[in-house]
Amino acid sequence: MEEVLIPLIVFGTIFGVFFVFLSTRNKERLALIDKGADASMFNTGKKYNWKNFTLSAGMFLIGIGLGVMVGAILESVTNLEEGIAYTFSIFLFAGLALVIYYFIAKKMNGES
């Protein structure tokens, strides 16, 4: 019975959180519109750029892959424990990938 109950609880909780978030946001917006407030405050003017997301996700996953590879090399060459070598290198290379992404995205968006 637990095999069925646990996934139902997890998906039900996720659905509930999204439902409450979206319904509350909708109610807030309708209340502001009813009061005559300007609805332009919901439009930030900046649309999300999917190229930035795919670039960041790709670089992050490449960093994790490099971390696993370097962790395997560190584990076989040095006398570090397996868990320490993998964990260290994965976090190091994933962090480096995100820092490099920051500078690339900054250049792509025209900021100096």
Biopython code that builds the backbone (N, CA, C, O; Angstrom):
import numpy as np
from Bio.PDB.StructureBuilder import StructureBuilder

atoms = [
    (1, "MET", "N", (0.816, -1.196, 0.000)),
    (1, "MET", "CA", (0.000, 0.000, 0.000)),
    (1, "MET", "C", (0.862, 1.263, 0.000)),
    (1, "MET", "O", (0.495, 2.271, -0.604)),
    (2, "GLU", "N", (2.032, 1.202, 0.694)),
    (2, "GLU", "CA", (2.900, 2.375, 0.750)),
    (2, "GLU", "C", (3.482, 2.714, -0.628)),
    (2, "GLU", "O", (3.784, 3.873, -0.912)),
    (3, "GLU", "N", (3.636, 1.689, -1.481)),
    (3, "GLU", "CA", (4.205, 1.933, -2.807)),
    (3, "GLU", "C", (3.306, 2.836, -3.638)),
    (3, "GLU", "O", (3.785, 3.557, -4.513)),
    (4, "VAL", "N", (2.020, 2.800, -3.371)),
    (4, "VAL", "CA", (1.071, 3.631, -4.106)),
    (4, "VAL", "C", (0.836, 4.941, -3.373)),
    (4, "VAL", "O", (0.666, 5.984, -4.004)),
    (5, "LEU", "N", (0.825, 4.898, -2.067)),
    (5, "LEU", "CA", (0.472, 6.055, -1.265)),
    (5, "LEU", "C", (1.541, 7.152, -1.297)),
    (5, "LEU", "O", (1.206, 8.335, -1.357)),
    (6, "ILE", "N", (2.791, 6.780, -1.259)),
    (6, "ILE", "CA", (3.866, 7.779, -1.226)),
    (6, "ILE", "C", (3.914, 8.617, -2.501)),
    (6, "ILE", "O", (3.961, 9.843, -2.393)),
    (7, "PRO", "N", (3.905, 8.029, -3.713)),
    (7, "PRO", "CA", (3.889, 8.882, -4.907)),
    (7, "PRO", "C", (2.639, 9.759, -4.993)),
    (7, "PRO", "O", (2.709, 10.897, -5.457)),
    (8, "LEU", "N", (1.506, 9.236, -4.550)),
    (8, "LEU", "CA", (0.293, 10.056, -4.558)),
    (8, "LEU", "C", (0.428, 11.257, -3.638)),
    (8, "LEU", "O", (0.008, 12.358, -3.994)),
    (9, "ILE", "N", (1.003, 11.063, -2.472)),
    (9, "ILE", "CA", (1.198, 12.172, -1.539)),
    (9, "ILE", "C", (2.180, 13.187, -2.110)),
    (9, "ILE", "O", (1.952, 14.392, -1.998)),
    (10, "VAL", "N", (3.262, 12.727, -2.716)),
    (10, "VAL", "CA", (4.260, 13.638, -3.281)),
    (10, "VAL", "C", (3.650, 14.456, -4.415)),
    (10, "VAL", "O", (3.770, 15.682, -4.421)),
    (11, "PHE", "N", (3.005, 13.807, -5.363)),
    (11, "PHE", "CA", (2.421, 14.540, -6.483)),
    (11, "PHE", "C", (1.255, 15.416, -6.037)),
    (11, "PHE", "O", (1.056, 16.506, -6.572)),
    (12, "GLY", "N", (0.487, 14.944, -5.061)),
    (12, "GLY", "CA", (-0.602, 15.764, -4.525)),
    (12, "GLY", "C", (-0.086, 17.020, -3.848)),
    (12, "GLY", "O", (-0.679, 18.090, -3.983)),
    (13, "THR", "N", (1.016, 16.895, -3.122)),
    (13, "THR", "CA", (1.616, 18.059, -2.473)),
    (13, "THR", "C", (2.142, 19.051, -3.491)),
    (13, "THR", "O", (1.930, 20.255, -3.353)),
    (14, "ILE", "N", (2.823, 18.559, -4.509)),
    (14, "ILE", "CA", (3.337, 19.448, -5.558)),
    (14, "ILE", "C", (2.184, 20.146, -6.265)),
    (14, "ILE", "O", (2.242, 21.353, -6.500)),
    (15, "PHE", "N", (1.138, 19.402, -6.605)),
    (15, "PHE", "CA", (-0.031, 20.002, -7.242)),
    (15, "PHE", "C", (-0.666, 21.041, -6.331)),
    (15, "PHE", "O", (-1.045, 22.119, -6.789)),
    (16, "GLY", "N", (-0.787, 20.726, -5.045)),
    (16, "GLY", "CA", (-1.398, 21.655, -4.102)),
    (16, "GLY", "C", (-0.625, 22.952, -3.975)),
    (16, "GLY", "O", (-1.225, 24.026, -3.917)),
    (17, "VAL", "N", (0.698, 22.870, -3.931)),
    (17, "VAL", "CA", (1.515, 24.078, -3.824)),
    (17, "VAL", "C", (1.339, 24.947, -5.058)),
    (17, "VAL", "O", (1.151, 26.157, -4.936)),
    (18, "PHE", "N", (1.397, 24.352, -6.241)),
    (18, "PHE", "CA", (1.221, 25.135, -7.463)),
    (18, "PHE", "C", (-0.189, 25.707, -7.565)),
    (18, "PHE", "O", (-0.365, 26.846, -7.999)),
    (19, "PHE", "N", (-1.192, 24.930, -7.170)),
    (19, "PHE", "CA", (-2.573, 25.405, -7.243)),
    (19, "PHE", "C", (-2.783, 26.603, -6.316)),
    (19, "PHE", "O", (-3.384, 27.602, -6.712)),
    (20, "VAL", "N", (-2.293, 26.499, -5.102)),
    (20, "VAL", "CA", (-2.449, 27.607, -4.151)),
    (20, "VAL", "C", (-1.690, 28.842, -4.644)),
    (20, "VAL", "O", (-2.199, 29.958, -4.544)),
    (21, "PHE", "N", (-0.481, 28.653, -5.174)),
    (21, "PHE", "CA", (0.298, 29.776, -5.681)),
    (21, "PHE", "C", (-0.425, 30.481, -6.823)),
    (21, "PHE", "O", (-0.560, 31.704, -6.821)),
    (22, "LEU", "N", (-0.888, 29.702, -7.799)),
    (22, "LEU", "CA", (-1.531, 30.309, -8.963)),
    (22, "LEU", "C", (-2.882, 30.931, -8.614)),
    (22, "LEU", "O", (-3.208, 32.004, -9.121)),
    (23, "SER", "N", (-3.667, 30.287, -7.766)),
    (23, "SER", "CA", (-4.969, 30.862, -7.418)),
    (23, "SER", "C", (-4.807, 32.124, -6.572)),
    (23, "SER", "O", (-5.571, 33.074, -6.738)),
    (24, "THR", "N", (-3.834, 32.150, -5.677)),
    (24, "THR", "CA", (-3.595, 33.349, -4.875)),
    (24, "THR", "C", (-3.108, 34.494, -5.747)),
    (24, "THR", "O", (-3.532, 35.635, -5.568)),
    (25, "ARG", "N", (-2.231, 34.201, -6.678)),
    (25, "ARG", "CA", (-1.748, 35.247, -7.580)),
    (25, "ARG", "C", (-2.886, 35.804, -8.418)),
    (25, "ARG", "O", (-2.966, 37.010, -8.647)),
    (26, "ASN", "N", (-3.767, 34.922, -8.875)),
    (26, "ASN", "CA", (-4.902, 35.363, -9.679)),
    (26, "ASN", "C", (-5.835, 36.251, -8.849)),
    (26, "ASN", "O", (-6.307, 37.278, -9.338)),
    (27, "LYS", "N", (-6.101, 35.866, -7.613)),
    (27, "LYS", "CA", (-6.972, 36.657, -6.744)),
    (27, "LYS", "C", (-6.367, 38.030, -6.461)),
    (27, "LYS", "O", (-7.084, 39.030, -6.447)),
    (28, "GLU", "N", (-5.067, 38.087, -6.237)),
    (28, "GLU", "CA", (-4.404, 39.372, -6.001)),
    (28, "GLU", "C", (-4.537, 40.284, -7.215)),
    (28, "GLU", "O", (-4.831, 41.472, -7.086)),
    (29, "ARG", "N", (-4.319, 39.720, -8.372)),
    (29, "ARG", "CA", (-4.408, 40.532, -9.592)),
    (29, "ARG", "C", (-5.831, 41.021, -9.829)),
    (29, "ARG", "O", (-6.033, 42.175, -10.207)),
    (30, "LEU", "N", (-6.818, 40.159, -9.613)),
    (30, "LEU", "CA", (-8.210, 40.575, -9.788)),
    (30, "LEU", "C", (-8.593, 41.648, -8.786)),
    (30, "LEU", "O", (-9.340, 42.566, -9.127)),
    (31, "ALA", "N", (-8.100, 41.555, -7.554)),
    (31, "ALA", "CA", (-8.396, 42.576, -6.549)),
    (31, "ALA", "C", (-7.791, 43.915, -6.936)),
    (31, "ALA", "O", (-8.422, 44.956, -6.749)),
    (32, "LEU", "N", (-6.582, 43.904, -7.470)),
    (32, "LEU", "CA", (-5.964, 45.167, -7.904)),
    (32, "LEU", "C", (-6.713, 45.770, -9.081)),
    (32, "LEU", "O", (-6.891, 46.986, -9.148)),
    (33, "ILE", "N", (-7.147, 44.939, -9.999)),
    (33, "ILE", "CA", (-7.884, 45.440, -11.158)),
    (33, "ILE", "C", (-9.232, 45.993, -10.716)),
    (33, "ILE", "O", (-9.681, 47.011, -11.243)),
    (34, "ASP", "N", (-9.895, 45.329, -9.745)),
    (34, "ASP", "CA", (-11.177, 45.822, -9.237)),
    (34, "ASP", "C", (-11.030, 47.186, -8.565)),
    (34, "ASP", "O", (-11.931, 48.021, -8.648)),
    (35, "LYS", "N", (-9.906, 47.409, -7.908)),
    (35, "LYS", "CA", (-9.672, 48.693, -7.248)),
    (35, "LYS", "C", (-9.254, 49.774, -8.237)),
    (35, "LYS", "O", (-9.133, 50.940, -7.861)),
    (36, "GLY", "N", (-9.036, 49.408, -9.479)),
    (36, "GLY", "CA", (-8.668, 50.378, -10.499)),
    (36, "GLY", "C", (-7.176, 50.603, -10.618)),
    (36, "GLY", "O", (-6.743, 51.546, -11.281)),
    (37, "ALA", "N", (-6.398, 49.769, -9.997)),
    (37, "ALA", "CA", (-4.944, 49.906, -10.089)),
    (37, "ALA", "C", (-4.476, 49.499, -11.479)),
    (37, "ALA", "O", (-5.142, 48.745, -12.188)),
    (38, "ASP", "N", (-3.337, 50.009, -11.839)),
    (38, "ASP", "CA", (-2.775, 49.719, -13.148)),
    (38, "ASP", "C", (-2.180, 48.308, -13.136)),
    (38, "ASP", "O", (-1.373, 47.972, -12.270)),
    (39, "ALA", "N", (-2.582, 47.505, -14.092)),
    (39, "ALA", "CA", (-2.117, 46.117, -14.158)),
    (39, "ALA", "C", (-0.752, 45.998, -14.819)),
    (39, "ALA", "O", (-0.233, 44.891, -14.964)),
    (40, "SER", "N", (-0.160, 47.123, -15.222)),
    (40, "SER", "CA", (1.138, 47.057, -15.888)),
    (40, "SER", "C", (2.251, 46.684, -14.914)),
    (40, "SER", "O", (3.362, 46.361, -15.336)),
    (41, "MET", "N", (1.962, 46.726, -13.617)),
    (41, "MET", "CA", (2.996, 46.353, -12.657)),
    (41, "MET", "C", (3.338, 44.868, -12.733)),
    (41, "MET", "O", (4.386, 44.448, -12.244)),
    (42, "PHE", "N", (2.462, 44.073, -13.342)),
    (42, "PHE", "CA", (2.731, 42.651, -13.482)),
    (42, "PHE", "C", (3.673, 42.373, -14.649)),
    (42, "PHE", "O", (4.320, 41.326, -14.690)),
    (43, "ASN", "N", (3.749, 43.282, -15.573)),
    (43, "ASN", "CA", (4.651, 43.123, -16.710)),
    (43, "ASN", "C", (5.964, 43.800, -16.375)),
    (43, "ASN", "O", (6.037, 45.027, -16.325)),
    (44, "THR", "N", (6.987, 43.021, -16.148)),
    (44, "THR", "CA", (8.279, 43.594, -15.790)),
    (44, "THR", "C", (9.001, 44.135, -17.013)),
    (44, "THR", "O", (9.989, 44.856, -16.873)),
    (45, "GLY", "N", (8.535, 43.806, -18.196)),
    (45, "GLY", "CA", (9.173, 44.285, -19.409)),
    (45, "GLY", "C", (10.321, 43.402, -19.858)),
    (45, "GLY", "O", (10.815, 43.550, -20.976)),
    (46, "LYS", "N", (10.742, 42.506, -19.023)),
    (46, "LYS", "CA", (11.854, 41.626, -19.369)),
    (46, "LYS", "C", (11.327, 40.205, -19.468)),
    (46, "LYS", "O", (10.909, 39.613, -18.472)),
    (47, "LYS", "N", (11.352, 39.671, -20.665)),
    (47, "LYS", "CA", (10.896, 38.299, -20.859)),
    (47, "LYS", "C", (12.056, 37.354, -20.624)),
    (47, "LYS", "O", (13.222, 37.686, -20.839)),
    (48, "TYR", "N", (11.694, 36.164, -20.175)),
    (48, "TYR", "CA", (12.734, 35.178, -19.892)),
    (48, "TYR", "C", (13.312, 34.662, -21.192)),
    (48, "TYR", "O", (12.583, 34.329, -22.126)),
    (49, "ASN", "N", (14.607, 34.603, -21.238)),
    (49, "ASN", "CA", (15.320, 34.166, -22.420)),
    (49, "ASN", "C", (15.700, 32.691, -22.247)),
    (49, "ASN", "O", (16.516, 32.352, -21.390)),
    (50, "TRP", "N", (15.108, 31.826, -23.059)),
    (50, "TRP", "CA", (15.372, 30.397, -22.943)),
    (50, "TRP", "C", (16.793, 30.046, -23.344)),
    (50, "TRP", "O", (17.330, 29.025, -22.914)),
    (51, "LYS", "N", (17.412, 30.898, -24.177)),
    (51, "LYS", "CA", (18.802, 30.634, -24.546)),
    (51, "LYS", "C", (19.689, 30.696, -23.309)),
    (51, "LYS", "O", (20.623, 29.906, -23.168)),
    (52, "ASN", "N", (19.396, 31.637, -22.415)),
    (52, "ASN", "CA", (20.189, 31.738, -21.190)),
    (52, "ASN", "C", (20.000, 30.504, -20.322)),
    (52, "ASN", "O", (20.964, 29.998, -19.748)),
    (53, "PHE", "N", (18.766, 30.015, -20.220)),
    (53, "PHE", "CA", (18.521, 28.827, -19.400)),
    (53, "PHE", "C", (19.229, 27.608, -19.971)),
    (53, "PHE", "O", (19.871, 26.859, -19.235)),
    (54, "THR", "N", (19.116, 27.407, -21.266)),
    (54, "THR", "CA", (19.747, 26.227, -21.854)),
    (54, "THR", "C", (21.267, 26.317, -21.762)),
    (54, "THR", "O", (21.940, 25.308, -21.552)),
    (55, "LEU", "N", (21.805, 27.516, -21.918)),
    (55, "LEU", "CA", (23.247, 27.678, -21.782)),
    (55, "LEU", "C", (23.687, 27.384, -20.354)),
    (55, "LEU", "O", (24.681, 26.689, -20.142)),
    (56, "SER", "N", (22.953, 27.911, -19.368)),
    (56, "SER", "CA", (23.344, 27.672, -17.981)),
    (56, "SER", "C", (23.187, 26.197, -17.612)),
    (56, "SER", "O", (24.052, 25.633, -16.941)),
    (57, "ALA", "N", (22.100, 25.571, -18.039)),
    (57, "ALA", "CA", (21.897, 24.157, -17.734)),
    (57, "ALA", "C", (22.965, 23.301, -18.419)),
    (57, "ALA", "O", (23.494, 22.367, -17.818)),
    (58, "GLY", "N", (23.275, 23.618, -19.658)),
    (58, "GLY", "CA", (24.300, 22.868, -20.383)),
    (58, "GLY", "C", (25.666, 23.001, -19.749)),
    (58, "GLY", "O", (26.389, 22.016, -19.596)),
    (59, "MET", "N", (26.020, 24.228, -19.379)),
    (59, "MET", "CA", (27.323, 24.428, -18.756)),
    (59, "MET", "C", (27.382, 23.760, -17.384)),
    (59, "MET", "O", (28.417, 23.214, -17.001)),
    (60, "PHE", "N", (26.277, 23.804, -16.650)),
    (60, "PHE", "CA", (26.234, 23.159, -15.339)),
    (60, "PHE", "C", (26.415, 21.654, -15.468)),
    (60, "PHE", "O", (27.170, 21.050, -14.705)),
    (61, "LEU", "N", (25.725, 21.041, -16.434)),
    (61, "LEU", "CA", (25.848, 19.597, -16.625)),
    (61, "LEU", "C", (27.230, 19.206, -17.138)),
    (61, "LEU", "O", (27.751, 18.151, -16.777)),
    (62, "ILE", "N", (27.824, 20.047, -17.976)),
    (62, "ILE", "CA", (29.196, 19.785, -18.424)),
    (62, "ILE", "C", (30.144, 19.863, -17.235)),
    (62, "ILE", "O", (31.064, 19.054, -17.113)),
    (63, "GLY", "N", (29.917, 20.840, -16.357)),
    (63, "GLY", "CA", (30.739, 20.952, -15.154)),
    (63, "GLY", "C", (30.618, 19.725, -14.271)),
    (63, "GLY", "O", (31.613, 19.253, -13.721)),
    (64, "ILE", "N", (29.404, 19.205, -14.129)),
    (64, "ILE", "CA", (29.218, 17.993, -13.331)),
    (64, "ILE", "C", (29.929, 16.817, -13.988)),
    (64, "ILE", "O", (30.572, 16.018, -13.307)),
    (65, "GLY", "N", (29.816, 16.708, -15.314)),
    (65, "GLY", "CA", (30.511, 15.628, -16.026)),
    (65, "GLY", "C", (32.014, 15.709, -15.870)),
    (65, "GLY", "O", (32.679, 14.698, -15.640)),
    (66, "LEU", "N", (32.554, 16.921, -15.998)),
    (66, "LEU", "CA", (33.991, 17.094, -15.791)),
    (66, "LEU", "C", (34.375, 16.763, -14.354)),
    (66, "LEU", "O", (35.434, 16.189, -14.101)),
    (67, "GLY", "N", (33.516, 17.127, -13.426)),
    (67, "GLY", "CA", (33.783, 16.821, -12.026)),
    (67, "GLY", "C", (33.836, 15.332, -11.757)),
    (67, "GLY", "O", (34.696, 14.865, -11.011)),
    (68, "VAL", "N", (32.925, 14.583, -12.357)),
    (68, "VAL", "CA", (32.939, 13.125, -12.194)),
    (68, "VAL", "C", (34.208, 12.537, -12.805)),
    (68, "VAL", "O", (34.828, 11.645, -12.226)),
    (69, "MET", "N", (34.589, 13.044, -13.980)),
    (69, "MET", "CA", (35.787, 12.531, -14.637)),
    (69, "MET", "C", (37.041, 12.852, -13.813)),
    (69, "MET", "O", (37.885, 11.982, -13.602)),
    (70, "VAL", "N", (37.159, 14.085, -13.354)),
    (70, "VAL", "CA", (38.331, 14.456, -12.556)),
    (70, "VAL", "C", (38.311, 13.730, -11.211)),
    (70, "VAL", "O", (39.363, 13.364, -10.687)),
    (71, "GLY", "N", (37.123, 13.522, -10.655)),
    (71, "GLY", "CA", (37.023, 12.767, -9.415)),
    (71, "GLY", "C", (37.523, 11.343, -9.567)),
    (71, "GLY", "O", (38.190, 10.814, -8.677)),
    (72, "ALA", "N", (37.204, 10.729, -10.686)),
    (72, "ALA", "CA", (37.699, 9.368, -10.940)),
    (72, "ALA", "C", (39.216, 9.359, -11.088)),
    (72, "ALA", "O", (39.897, 8.455, -10.604)),
    (73, "ILE", "N", (39.730, 10.377, -11.764)),
    (73, "ILE", "CA", (41.191, 10.465, -11.923)),
    (73, "ILE", "C", (41.857, 10.702, -10.575)),
    (73, "ILE", "O", (42.859, 10.061, -10.257)),
    (74, "LEU", "N", (41.306, 11.623, -9.776)),
    (74, "LEU", "CA", (41.870, 11.898, -8.451)),
    (74, "LEU", "C", (41.832, 10.664, -7.559)),
    (74, "LEU", "O", (42.777, 10.392, -6.818)),
    (75, "GLU", "N", (40.753, 9.933, -7.637)),
    (75, "GLU", "CA", (40.603, 8.749, -6.793)),
    (75, "GLU", "C", (41.605, 7.668, -7.169)),
    (75, "GLU", "O", (42.097, 6.950, -6.299)),
    (76, "SER", "N", (41.912, 7.546, -8.460)),
    (76, "SER", "CA", (42.841, 6.493, -8.881)),
    (76, "SER", "C", (44.307, 6.916, -8.744)),
    (76, "SER", "O", (45.173, 6.074, -8.510)),
    (77, "VAL", "N", (44.586, 8.201, -8.885)),
    (77, "VAL", "CA", (45.980, 8.662, -8.849)),
    (77, "VAL", "C", (46.434, 8.965, -7.425)),
    (77, "VAL", "O", (47.552, 8.613, -7.049)),
    (78, "THR", "N", (45.594, 9.607, -6.635)),
    (78, "THR", "CA", (45.979, 9.976, -5.271)),
    (78, "THR", "C", (45.412, 8.959, -4.285)),
    (78, "THR", "O", (44.745, 8.001, -4.675)),
    (79, "ASN", "N", (45.682, 9.179, -3.030)),
    (79, "ASN", "CA", (45.147, 8.285, -2.010)),
    (79, "ASN", "C", (43.918, 8.888, -1.328)),
    (79, "ASN", "O", (43.613, 8.545, -0.186)),
    (80, "LEU", "N", (43.208, 9.790, -2.026)),
    (80, "LEU", "CA", (41.959, 10.342, -1.498)),
    (80, "LEU", "C", (40.875, 9.274, -1.516)),
    (80, "LEU", "O", (40.867, 8.383, -2.366)),
    (81, "GLU", "N", (39.965, 9.384, -0.559)),
    (81, "GLU", "CA", (38.836, 8.464, -0.556)),
    (81, "GLU", "C", (37.929, 8.773, -1.741)),
    (81, "GLU", "O", (37.913, 9.893, -2.253)),
    (82, "GLU", "N", (37.178, 7.769, -2.166)),
    (82, "GLU", "CA", (36.329, 7.918, -3.352)),
    (82, "GLU", "C", (35.285, 9.018, -3.175)),
    (82, "GLU", "O", (35.106, 9.845, -4.070)),
    (83, "GLY", "N", (34.601, 9.040, -2.048)),
    (83, "GLY", "CA", (33.551, 10.028, -1.811)),
    (83, "GLY", "C", (34.075, 11.440, -1.781)),
    (83, "GLY", "O", (33.428, 12.354, -2.294)),
    (84, "ILE", "N", (35.239, 11.635, -1.188)),
    (84, "ILE", "CA", (35.816, 12.979, -1.094)),
    (84, "ILE", "C", (36.260, 13.458, -2.463)),
    (84, "ILE", "O", (36.008, 14.608, -2.820)),
    (85, "ALA", "N", (36.908, 12.613, -3.231)),
    (85, "ALA", "CA", (37.410, 13.011, -4.548)),
    (85, "ALA", "C", (36.256, 13.388, -5.479)),
    (85, "ALA", "O", (36.314, 14.413, -6.158)),
    (86, "TYR", "N", (35.216, 12.564, -5.509)),
    (86, "TYR", "CA", (34.085, 12.849, -6.386)),
    (86, "TYR", "C", (33.329, 14.095, -5.937)),
    (86, "TYR", "O", (33.018, 14.960, -6.756)),
    (87, "THR", "N", (33.035, 14.193, -4.649)),
    (87, "THR", "CA", (32.267, 15.333, -4.151)),
    (87, "THR", "C", (33.014, 16.640, -4.375)),
    (87, "THR", "O", (32.431, 17.617, -4.843)),
    (88, "PHE", "N", (34.286, 16.662, -4.047)),
    (88, "PHE", "CA", (35.100, 17.856, -4.230)),
    (88, "PHE", "C", (35.115, 18.301, -5.681)),
    (88, "PHE", "O", (34.860, 19.467, -5.982)),
    (89, "SER", "N", (35.411, 17.380, -6.573)),
    (89, "SER", "CA", (35.561, 17.768, -7.972)),
    (89, "SER", "C", (34.219, 18.123, -8.621)),
    (89, "SER", "O", (34.173, 19.008, -9.476)),
    (90, "ILE", "N", (33.139, 17.462, -8.240)),
    (90, "ILE", "CA", (31.833, 17.797, -8.812)),
    (90, "ILE", "C", (31.425, 19.206, -8.412)),
    (90, "ILE", "O", (31.017, 20.000, -9.260)),
    (91, "PHE", "N", (31.533, 19.522, -7.119)),
    (91, "PHE", "CA", (31.169, 20.872, -6.677)),
    (91, "PHE", "C", (32.090, 21.930, -7.276)),
    (91, "PHE", "O", (31.635, 23.013, -7.644)),
    (92, "LEU", "N", (33.369, 21.626, -7.372)),
    (92, "LEU", "CA", (34.325, 22.584, -7.928)),
    (92, "LEU", "C", (34.013, 22.899, -9.384)),
    (92, "LEU", "O", (33.929, 24.067, -9.763)),
    (93, "PHE", "N", (33.841, 21.877, -10.193)),
    (93, "PHE", "CA", (33.627, 22.113, -11.619)),
    (93, "PHE", "C", (32.220, 22.637, -11.924)),
    (93, "PHE", "O", (32.053, 23.423, -12.856)),
    (94, "ALA", "N", (31.217, 22.224, -11.166)),
    (94, "ALA", "CA", (29.878, 22.780, -11.361)),
    (94, "ALA", "C", (29.867, 24.257, -10.990)),
    (94, "ALA", "O", (29.254, 25.064, -11.689)),
    (95, "GLY", "N", (30.534, 24.619, -9.904)),
    (95, "GLY", "CA", (30.635, 26.027, -9.518)),
    (95, "GLY", "C", (31.402, 26.848, -10.537)),
    (95, "GLY", "O", (31.000, 27.962, -10.871)),
    (96, "LEU", "N", (32.500, 26.309, -11.030)),
    (96, "LEU", "CA", (33.263, 27.015, -12.064)),
    (96, "LEU", "C", (32.433, 27.215, -13.335)),
    (96, "LEU", "O", (32.508, 28.265, -13.972)),
    (97, "ALA", "N", (31.652, 26.211, -13.695)),
    (97, "ALA", "CA", (30.809, 26.331, -14.885)),
    (97, "ALA", "C", (29.786, 27.443, -14.709)),
    (97, "ALA", "O", (29.522, 28.193, -15.649)),
    (98, "LEU", "N", (29.204, 27.559, -13.512)),
    (98, "LEU", "CA", (28.215, 28.614, -13.284)),
    (98, "LEU", "C", (28.865, 29.998, -13.245)),
    (98, "LEU", "O", (28.259, 30.971, -13.695)),
    (99, "VAL", "N", (30.067, 30.102, -12.724)),
    (99, "VAL", "CA", (30.779, 31.385, -12.726)),
    (99, "VAL", "C", (31.117, 31.787, -14.156)),
    (99, "VAL", "O", (30.960, 32.950, -14.527)),
    (100, "ILE", "N", (31.577, 30.843, -14.956)),
    (100, "ILE", "CA", (31.877, 31.135, -16.362)),
    (100, "ILE", "C", (30.599, 31.525, -17.100)),
    (100, "ILE", "O", (30.618, 32.432, -17.932)),
    (101, "TYR", "N", (29.482, 30.842, -16.800)),
    (101, "TYR", "CA", (28.211, 31.202, -17.413)),
    (101, "TYR", "C", (27.821, 32.641, -17.067)),
    (101, "TYR", "O", (27.310, 33.367, -17.919)),
    (102, "TYR", "N", (28.058, 33.049, -15.836)),
    (102, "TYR", "CA", (27.721, 34.415, -15.422)),
    (102, "TYR", "C", (28.415, 35.437, -16.321)),
    (102, "TYR", "O", (27.788, 36.393, -16.777)),
    (103, "PHE", "N", (29.709, 35.235, -16.575)),
    (103, "PHE", "CA", (30.438, 36.192, -17.405)),
    (103, "PHE", "C", (29.994, 36.116, -18.864)),
    (103, "PHE", "O", (29.945, 37.144, -19.539)),
    (104, "ILE", "N", (29.674, 34.936, -19.361)),
    (104, "ILE", "CA", (29.192, 34.804, -20.735)),
    (104, "ILE", "C", (27.830, 35.476, -20.883)),
    (104, "ILE", "O", (27.600, 36.194, -21.856)),
    (105, "ALA", "N", (26.918, 35.251, -19.925)),
    (105, "ALA", "CA", (25.584, 35.846, -19.983)),
    (105, "ALA", "C", (25.661, 37.363, -19.865)),
    (105, "ALA", "O", (24.889, 38.081, -20.501)),
    (106, "LYS", "N", (26.582, 37.842, -19.059)),
    (106, "LYS", "CA", (26.770, 39.278, -18.910)),
    (106, "LYS", "C", (27.211, 39.897, -20.236)),
    (106, "LYS", "O", (26.746, 40.971, -20.616)),
    (107, "LYS", "N", (28.101, 39.213, -20.923)),
    (107, "LYS", "CA", (28.569, 39.698, -22.224)),
    (107, "LYS", "C", (27.457, 39.600, -23.269)),
    (107, "LYS", "O", (27.330, 40.484, -24.117)),
    (108, "MET", "N", (26.635, 38.518, -23.218)),
    (108, "MET", "CA", (25.559, 38.335, -24.180)),
    (108, "MET", "C", (24.466, 39.397, -24.019)),
    (108, "MET", "O", (23.865, 39.825, -25.005)),
    (109, "ASN", "N", (24.214, 39.815, -22.791)),
    (109, "ASN", "CA", (23.166, 40.806, -22.535)),
    (109, "ASN", "C", (23.664, 42.241, -22.732)),
    (109, "ASN", "O", (22.899, 43.185, -22.539)),
    (110, "GLY", "N", (24.905, 42.415, -23.105)),
    (110, "GLY", "CA", (25.417, 43.736, -23.422)),
    (110, "GLY", "C", (25.845, 44.533, -22.211)),
    (110, "GLY", "O", (26.109, 45.730, -22.328)),
    (111, "GLU", "N", (25.921, 43.906, -21.051)),
    (111, "GLU", "CA", (26.398, 44.610, -19.869)),
    (111, "GLU", "C", (27.905, 44.588, -19.870)),
    (111, "GLU", "O", (28.526, 43.700, -20.455)),
    (112, "SER", "N", (28.495, 45.573, -19.209)),
    (112, "SER", "CA", (29.958, 45.606, -19.192)),
    (112, "SER", "C", (30.529, 45.095, -17.912)),
    (112, "SER", "O", (31.749, 45.062, -17.750)),
]
sb = StructureBuilder()
sb.init_structure("model")
sb.init_model(0)
sb.init_chain("A")
sb.init_seg("    ")
for serial, (resi, resn, name, xyz) in enumerate(atoms, 1):
    if name == "N":
        sb.init_residue(resn, " ", resi, " ")
    sb.init_atom(name, np.array(xyz, "f"), 0.0, 1.0, " ", f" {name:<3s}", serial, name[0])
structure = sb.get_structure()
